[in-house]
C-alpha cells in the first residue's frame, strides 16, 4: 500500500472517530434552542479558524504541514497549488452564491415588518 492510500485511510479513520465522538458529545443539541456557553465558544472559535480572525494562522499551519513532513519540493508545490485552487474556488463560489441569493441576515431585519 502506498503512502497516499495510507494517508487517506488515516484521514478517513480520524474523521470517522471525530464524527462518532462529536455525535456523543453533542447528543441532545437543538439548533433552534439556546446554546450552552461551552458549545457557543467552541463553535465560535471553530468558525474563527476560517474567518478574518484566524484565517492567516490556519492557512500558515496548513502550508507548513508539507514542510514539517519533509516532502519533496515537487510534492510540496503540488499540494500547495491544490490548496490554493481549492481556497480560491471556495471564495469565488461563496461570493457568487451570496450575490445570487442576497438574503439579509436575520439581525438586520429586527425592526422591520413584512
Z-matrix of the N, CA and C atoms (Angstrom, degrees):
N
C 1 1.443
C 2 1.532 1 108.20
N 3 1.340 2 116.04 1 130.36
C 4 1.462 3 118.29 2 -177.69
C 5 1.535 4 111.14 3 -81.17
N 6 1.315 5 114.96 4 171.81
C 7 1.468 6 120.76 5 -174.96
C 8 1.520 7 112.85 6 -65.08
N 9 1.344 8 117.57 7 -33.48
C 10 1.460 9 120.29 8 -179.97
C 11 1.522 10 110.33 9 -64.38
N 12 1.315 11 116.93 10 -43.35
C 13 1.465 12 120.06 11 179.24
C 14 1.519 13 111.07 12 -66.18
N 15 1.326 14 116.61 13 -41.07
C 16 1.460 15 119.93 14 178.08
C 17 1.530 16 110.73 15 -61.82
N 18 1.319 17 115.94 16 -44.98
C 19 1.463 18 120.80 17 179.72
C 20 1.524 19 110.13 18 -62.71
N 21 1.327 20 116.55 19 -42.59
C 22 1.461 21 120.87 20 178.90
C 23 1.516 22 111.87 21 -63.49
N 24 1.328 23 116.40 22 -42.31
C 25 1.457 24 119.72 23 178.54
C 26 1.524 25 111.94 24 -66.33
N 27 1.321 26 116.75 25 -38.79
C 28 1.460 27 120.58 26 177.81
C 29 1.530 28 110.17 27 -64.53
N 30 1.325 29 117.25 28 -43.98
C 31 1.466 30 120.76 29 178.91
C 32 1.530 31 110.98 30 -64.15
N 33 1.327 32 117.67 31 -42.21
C 34 1.462 33 120.93 32 178.58
C 35 1.525 34 110.93 33 -63.98
N 36 1.332 35 116.96 34 -41.40
C 37 1.462 36 120.37 35 178.30
C 38 1.528 37 110.74 36 -65.61
N 39 1.334 38 117.01 37 -42.20
C 40 1.466 39 120.60 38 179.32
C 41 1.524 40 110.66 39 -63.40
N 42 1.329 41 117.28 40 -42.23
C 43 1.460 42 120.97 41 177.97
C 44 1.520 43 110.93 42 -63.25
N 45 1.324 44 116.68 43 -41.06
C 46 1.463 45 120.45 44 178.47
C 47 1.517 46 111.44 45 -63.65
N 48 1.325 47 116.76 46 -43.88
C 49 1.469 48 120.63 47 179.53
C 50 1.525 49 110.23 48 -64.91
N 51 1.328 50 117.78 49 -44.03
C 52 1.465 51 120.73 50 178.96
C 53 1.525 52 111.37 51 -63.36
N 54 1.324 53 117.09 52 -38.90
C 55 1.464 54 121.10 53 177.65
C 56 1.520 55 110.37 54 -64.20
N 57 1.319 56 116.29 55 -43.91
C 58 1.458 57 120.75 56 179.48
C 59 1.528 58 111.26 57 -63.62
N 60 1.325 59 116.74 58 -46.51
C 61 1.462 60 120.77 59 179.55
C 62 1.524 61 110.97 60 -62.82
N 63 1.333 62 116.84 61 -44.66
C 64 1.463 63 119.09 62 -178.56
C 65 1.519 64 111.51 63 -67.38
N 66 1.331 65 118.40 64 -31.26
C 67 1.464 66 119.43 65 178.00
C 68 1.527 67 110.91 66 -66.58
N 69 1.334 68 117.32 67 -33.76
C 70 1.463 69 119.87 68 176.45
C 71 1.522 70 111.29 69 -74.72
N 72 1.332 71 117.10 70 -40.12
C 73 1.459 72 120.70 71 -178.04
C 74 1.526 73 112.30 72 -70.65
N 75 1.317 74 116.38 73 -33.92
C 76 1.462 75 120.87 74 -176.30
C 77 1.523 76 112.17 75 -99.99
N 78 1.306 77 117.46 76 18.43
C 79 1.454 78 121.20 77 179.71
C 80 1.524 79 109.53 78 -62.95
N 81 1.318 80 116.72 79 131.65
C 82 1.456 81 120.83 80 179.36
C 83 1.512 82 113.96 81 86.10
N 84 1.308 83 118.85 82 5.87
C 85 1.457 84 121.84 83 179.28
C 86 1.526 85 108.55 84 -79.73
N 87 1.315 86 116.01 85 128.64
C 88 1.458 87 120.00 86 175.59
C 89 1.520 88 108.21 87 -106.99
N 90 1.298 89 115.63 88 142.64
C 91 1.468 90 119.84 89 -178.56
C 92 1.515 91 112.68 90 -82.46
N 93 1.325 92 117.46 91 -14.31
C 94 1.461 93 120.29 92 -178.72
C 95 1.522 94 112.74 93 -99.21
N 96 1.324 95 118.06 94 -14.89
C 97 1.454 96 121.60 95 -179.10
C 98 1.516 97 111.31 96 -90.66
N 99 1.317 98 116.33 97 176.36
C 100 1.466 99 119.85 98 178.03
C 101 1.530 100 110.94 99 -69.23
N 102 1.303 101 115.61 100 147.03
C 103 1.468 102 121.00 101 179.96
C 104 1.523 103 109.52 102 -94.36
N 105 1.318 104 115.67 103 146.93
C 106 1.461 105 119.35 104 175.13
C 107 1.525 106 108.55 105 -70.25
N 108 1.317 107 115.66 106 162.37
C 109 1.468 108 119.97 107 179.82
C 110 1.523 109 111.68 108 -60.73
N 111 1.339 110 116.82 109 -41.56
C 112 1.465 111 120.68 110 -178.67
C 113 1.526 112 110.30 111 -64.71
N 114 1.320 113 117.21 112 -48.00
C 115 1.464 114 120.54 113 179.50
C 116 1.521 115 110.87 114 -63.98
N 117 1.326 116 117.02 115 -41.71
C 118 1.463 117 120.72 116 179.31
C 119 1.520 118 112.19 117 -61.33
N 120 1.325 119 116.71 118 -44.68
C 121 1.467 120 120.18 119 178.45
C 122 1.520 121 111.67 120 -66.09
N 123 1.335 122 116.39 121 -42.23
C 124 1.465 123 120.22 122 179.83
C 125 1.520 124 111.16 123 -60.05
N 126 1.324 125 116.59 124 -47.72
C 127 1.466 126 119.85 125 -179.84
C 128 1.523 127 111.50 126 -67.88
N 129 1.319 128 116.88 127 -35.12
C 130 1.470 129 120.07 128 177.27
C 131 1.520 130 110.82 129 -62.97
N 132 1.336 131 117.10 130 -48.87
C 133 1.461 132 120.53 131 -179.26
C 134 1.526 133 111.26 132 -65.93
N 135 1.324 134 117.14 133 -36.32
C 136 1.467 135 119.94 134 177.58
C 137 1.526 136 110.80 135 -65.27
N 138 1.323 137 117.19 136 -39.61
C 139 1.462 138 119.10 137 179.37
C 140 1.523 139 111.78 138 -72.58
N 141 1.331 140 117.36 139 -29.41
C 142 1.465 141 120.27 140 176.70
C 143 1.524 142 111.12 141 -63.83
N 144 1.332 143 118.00 142 -28.46
C 145 1.465 144 120.04 143 -178.13
C 146 1.520 145 111.76 144 -64.17
N 147 1.322 146 117.83 145 -20.67
C 148 1.458 147 121.03 146 177.53
C 149 1.525 148 111.77 147 -110.57
N 150 1.315 149 117.41 148 -1.49
C 151 1.461 150 121.21 149 -177.78
C 152 1.509 151 112.15 150 -101.58
N 153 1.319 152 114.60 151 -167.97
C 154 1.469 153 121.27 152 -177.20
C 155 1.521 154 113.13 153 -60.14
N 156 1.340 155 116.88 154 -33.90
C 157 1.460 156 119.74 155 -172.35
C 158 1.534 157 112.47 156 -65.04
N 159 1.340 158 117.17 157 -49.02
C 160 1.464 159 120.18 158 -172.96
C 161 1.516 160 112.80 159 -121.46
N 162 1.311 161 118.61 160 12.70
C 163 1.461 162 121.06 161 -175.56
C 164 1.527 163 112.09 162 -56.55
N 165 1.316 164 116.62 163 -47.52
C 166 1.467 165 119.61 164 -178.20
C 167 1.525 166 111.98 165 -66.36
N 168 1.329 167 116.88 166 -36.51
C 169 1.466 168 119.99 167 178.41
C 170 1.526 169 110.45 168 -66.11
N 171 1.334 170 116.72 169 -45.96
C 172 1.467 171 120.68 170 179.47
C 173 1.524 172 110.62 171 -62.63
N 174 1.323 173 116.80 172 -43.85
C 175 1.463 174 120.74 173 179.37
C 176 1.527 175 110.59 174 -62.88
N 177 1.319 176 116.81 175 -43.24
C 178 1.472 177 120.17 176 178.85
C 179 1.525 178 111.23 177 -62.33
N 180 1.329 179 116.61 178 -40.46
C 181 1.466 180 119.40 179 178.16
C 182 1.519 181 111.49 180 -62.58
N 183 1.334 182 116.66 181 -44.89
C 184 1.461 183 119.71 182 178.81
C 185 1.533 184 111.56 183 -63.84
N 186 1.318 185 116.54 184 -35.83
C 187 1.468 186 119.89 185 -179.10
C 188 1.524 187 112.93 186 -74.68
N 189 1.331 188 117.59 187 -22.55
C 190 1.460 189 119.03 188 179.77
C 191 1.531 190 112.97 189 -87.44
N 192 1.323 191 117.63 190 -13.21
C 193 1.475 192 120.08 191 -179.91
C 194 1.530 193 111.66 192 -56.21
N 195 1.349 194 120.03 193 -49.13
C 196 1.472 195 118.43 194 178.89
C 197 1.526 196 113.08 195 -61.50
N 198 1.321 197 116.94 196 -32.38
C 199 1.466 198 119.88 197 178.92
C 200 1.528 199 111.02 198 -70.49
N 201 1.336 200 116.35 199 -40.35
C 202 1.459 201 120.17 200 178.88
C 203 1.530 202 111.73 201 -67.08
N 204 1.335 203 115.82 202 -32.66
C 205 1.465 204 120.05 203 178.80
C 206 1.529 205 112.12 204 -83.33
N 207 1.337 206 116.43 205 -2.11
C 208 1.469 207 123.40 206 177.32
C 209 1.531 208 112.41 207 55.63
N 210 1.347 209 114.40 208 47.89
C 211 1.457 210 119.96 209 176.01
C 212 1.521 211 109.00 210 -73.40
N 213 1.316 212 115.86 211 163.32
C 214 1.463 213 120.36 212 176.72
C 215 1.526 214 109.48 213 -66.82
N 216 1.322 215 114.92 214 160.13
C 217 1.470 216 119.48 215 -179.27
C 218 1.525 217 111.40 216 -60.40
N 219 1.323 218 116.96 217 -41.58
C 220 1.464 219 121.06 218 -179.07
C 221 1.526 220 111.20 219 -63.52
N 222 1.314 221 116.37 220 -44.76
C 223 1.461 222 120.78 221 -179.72
C 224 1.530 223 110.82 222 -66.84
N 225 1.328 224 117.20 223 -41.31
C 226 1.460 225 121.75 224 178.77
C 227 1.521 226 110.86 225 -61.54
N 228 1.331 227 116.89 226 -47.38
C 229 1.468 228 120.17 227 179.43
C 230 1.518 229 111.31 228 -63.55
N 231 1.327 230 116.98 229 -37.47
C 232 1.455 231 120.93 230 178.43
C 233 1.531 232 111.20 231 -63.40
N 234 1.328 233 116.34 232 -45.77
C 235 1.464 234 120.74 233 179.74
C 236 1.530 235 110.63 234 -65.92
N 237 1.319 236 117.77 235 -43.21
C 238 1.464 237 120.51 236 178.92
C 239 1.520 238 111.65 237 -65.09
N 240 1.338 239 117.21 238 -36.25
C 241 1.459 240 120.49 239 176.32
C 242 1.529 241 110.01 240 -64.28
N 243 1.329 242 117.05 241 -45.72
C 244 1.469 243 120.84 242 178.14
C 245 1.526 244 110.89 243 -60.87
N 246 1.331 245 116.68 244 -42.01
C 247 1.463 246 121.23 245 177.64
C 248 1.523 247 110.27 246 -60.55
N 249 1.319 248 117.66 247 -43.48
C 250 1.460 249 121.72 248 178.37
C 251 1.516 250 112.62 249 -63.41
N 252 1.339 251 116.51 250 -41.17
C 253 1.466 252 120.40 251 179.06
C 254 1.531 253 110.36 252 -64.77
N 255 1.329 254 116.67 253 -44.89
C 256 1.466 255 120.25 254 179.40
C 257 1.527 256 110.43 255 -63.79
N 258 1.308 257 117.56 256 -43.33
C 259 1.462 258 121.92 257 179.48
C 260 1.530 259 110.78 258 -63.30
N 261 1.317 260 116.68 259 -46.83
C 262 1.467 261 120.34 260 178.64
C 263 1.514 262 112.67 261 -63.18
N 264 1.331 263 116.28 262 -42.77
C 265 1.462 264 120.87 263 179.02
C 266 1.522 265 111.14 264 -63.11
N 267 1.325 266 116.61 265 -40.39
C 268 1.468 267 119.16 266 -179.96
C 269 1.531 268 111.05 267 -66.49
N 270 1.325 269 117.83 268 -38.54
C 271 1.464 270 120.13 269 177.57
C 272 1.528 271 111.28 270 -65.06
N 273 1.321 272 116.72 271 -43.29
C 274 1.472 273 120.27 272 179.05
C 275 1.525 274 110.06 273 -63.64
N 276 1.327 275 116.69 274 -45.61
C 277 1.463 276 120.76 275 -179.93
C 278 1.524 277 110.87 276 -60.83
N 279 1.325 278 116.89 277 -45.59
C 280 1.467 279 121.27 278 179.49
C 281 1.529 280 110.76 279 -60.44
N 282 1.316 281 116.83 280 -43.81
C 283 1.458 282 120.97 281 -178.69
C 284 1.526 283 111.14 282 -65.44
N 285 1.327 284 117.08 283 -44.00
C 286 1.463 285 120.84 284 179.97
C 287 1.526 286 110.93 285 -64.13
N 288 1.340 287 116.88 286 -45.82
C 289 1.466 288 120.04 287 -179.58
C 290 1.519 289 110.70 288 -63.72
N 291 1.325 290 118.35 289 -41.81
C 292 1.465 291 120.87 290 177.78
C 293 1.525 292 110.88 291 -62.28
N 294 1.325 293 116.15 292 -40.84
C 295 1.453 294 120.15 293 -179.38
C 296 1.531 295 111.26 294 -67.35
N 297 1.327 296 116.66 295 -40.08
C 298 1.465 297 120.23 296 -178.12
C 299 1.527 298 112.48 297 -72.50
N 300 1.308 299 117.50 298 -37.50
C 301 1.467 300 119.36 299 -176.89
C 302 1.521 301 111.97 300 -84.59
N 303 1.306 302 118.38 301 -40.27
C 304 1.468 303 124.58 302 178.48
C 305 1.523 304 112.38 303 42.64
N 306 1.303 305 116.81 304 45.69
C 307 1.462 306 122.04 305 177.53
C 308 1.521 307 108.50 306 -90.96
N 309 1.342 308 118.05 307 122.29
C 310 1.466 309 118.96 308 -178.99
C 311 1.521 310 111.14 309 -68.25
N 312 1.300 311 115.97 310 152.29
C 313 1.461 312 121.86 311 177.43
C 314 1.529 313 108.85 312 -66.99
N 315 1.322 314 117.54 313 149.35
C 316 1.477 315 119.89 314 -178.97
C 317 1.525 316 113.64 315 -58.16
N 318 1.316 317 117.59 316 -37.09
C 319 1.458 318 118.95 317 -177.01
C 320 1.529 319 112.58 318 -71.87
N 321 1.333 320 118.49 319 -12.73
C 322 1.468 321 119.90 320 177.31
C 323 1.521 322 111.43 321 -85.84
N 324 1.343 323 117.75 322 -11.54
C 325 1.459 324 122.23 323 -178.68
C 326 1.526 325 112.92 324 -109.14
N 327 1.307 326 118.86 325 18.34
C 328 1.457 327 121.10 326 -173.06
C 329 1.533 328 113.04 327 -61.54
N 330 1.291 329 118.63 328 -41.99
C 331 1.464 330 120.26 329 -175.91
C 332 1.520 331 114.17 330 -93.55
N 333 1.308 332 118.29 331 0.48
C 334 1.462 333 121.16 332 -175.60
C 335 1.522 334 110.96 333 -96.20
N 336 1.318 335 115.07 334 149.38
C 337 1.459 336 120.63 335 173.74
C 338 1.512 337 108.64 336 -111.39
N 339 1.303 338 115.50 337 153.84
C 340 1.474 339 118.84 338 -177.75
C 341 1.486 340 111.43 339 -97.53
